[in-house]
Amino acid sequence: MSTVKIPPVLRQAVGGERTVEVTGETVGEVLTNLCDQHPAVGSQILTPDGELHKYVNVYVNDEDARLLQWTDTPVGEGDTLMILPAMAGGER
Amino acid sequence: MSPSYQDLLATAREVIPEVEPSEVAPRVEAGDGPLIIDVRETAEWDQGHLPGAVHIPRGFLESRVAGATSGTDQELLISCASGQRSLLAAKTLADMGYTNVTNLAGGFARWKQNNYPVEVPRILSPAQRSRYSRHVLIPEVGEEGQLKLLDSKALLIGAGGLGSPAAYYLAAAGVGTIGLVDDDEVDESNLQRQIIHTTERVGMNKGESAKEAIRALNPEVQVNVHPFRVNRDNVLDLLEEYDVVVDGADNFPTRYLLADASLMTRTPLVHASILRFEGHASVFNPYDGPCYRCLFPEPPPPDLAPSCGEAGVLGVLCGVMGNVQATEAIKVLLGIGDTLSGRLLIYDALGMTFTELKVRRDPDCPSCGPNADLQLRDYEAWCAGVGSHDHVGATA
């Protein structure tokens, strides 16, 4: 079970929660399970082919998952995944 | 019987070796001399001192010496006007455990008589010294750092939520020139967070409004109002004029434009973005650490990236993040501390947590990578076009 931190723009898709506990042995499994549980998340971060959009960064603890083993990165109890799209604001 | 002044000097002479200017001058010139601590009063220091010396007036010696030295075994040469105050100062340092302390024989007067090089410091005026006294007291800033800030130029993109606190504090800090790029006018709905503006100035250009506030706070600061939107025709000329750019933009095309322009002009970029209760901040030093596109290669589509105008923002969040930017800008300008380069700071005001993520330079970065073909593009069109089709080759 890993903790997934949900960015503000996706919180509505998970019922307003800031973190969600999700099962899975790897980053890929956790994200798949998250999107299964909350399909509205999937429609935002996945392409129609089920691949992760390039504008979505995923961090395992403080490290970019792409620089680890990407979706094969093992995760477990106590690990935190953060889904991180860029934010635009600013407020002129 | 209590020891007289002469007795104290004699006692000090027994334990503190004296060094003639002729012995130490070649080492000072070669740059491998001891750390020179000048213990004279400020007015004397201002008339000139040994090159590279640090100034700690005698009265502050005990309290400040640790901040100026690397350890009690560092080689120190203490100087004053004639070599007597410095002798007693050196004795005090020896009593404090400093093991390698010498005294400059004949002091600054003998040094100068022998025509060894002298540095005359550029100094703060009495009014400046008073205004910035809390900075001058910090060893990492000091008078030299304050002079550097007064010579510095910071460009702020946006005089809004982030730009308001950033401009205010940079002005208070004495950053000599502040440029404000904003084509927008102050609206009543801005005042919940854009604290540099006032109810009276609703309708005024935000740069002009901020200029009035800054003039009232610190009339010494030169404010350049740029009442237009930054675009690819003006961005390079604009950035060339400044030492650091503080990004408080409200949209992705401007952010990616600034990211590329900061690389092209080698201008450090202090980034922050905000939404609701959450803020991001980082520093992007051109070609020395990651750039914005190493972190976010592409912008998300509009429904994943609402503006604060659409999704809202806690007013005070702007204060926290804008001041993180001001802090980082000051550090960049002074060259002190560890900036957020290579790190993304995420502030969650609801949970009151600060999280740090590592940001690495992307060897394939389309902006700063070795094979990048960096040129300014139509960022509006690019931001509207990406995200809908590009993806990485991995399935989640």
Interface residues (C-beta under 8 A of the other chain):
Chain A: P7 P8 V9 L10 R18 V27 G28 L31 T32 C35 Q44 I45 L46 T47 D49 G50 E51 L52 H53 K54 Y55 V56 N57 Y59 D62 E63 D64 R66 L67 W70 T71 M82 L84 P85 A86 M87 A88 G89 G90 E91 R92
Chain B: G158 A159 G160 G161 L162 G163 D182 D184 N190 R193 Q194 K206 D247 G248 A249 D250 N251 F252 R255 A272 S273 I274 L275 R276 F277 E278 H280 L295 F296 P297 E298 P299 P300 P301 D303 L304 A305 P306 S307 C308 G309 A311 V313 C318 D348 L350 G351 T355 E356 L357 K358 V359 R360 V386 G387 D390 H391 V392 G393 A394 T395 A396
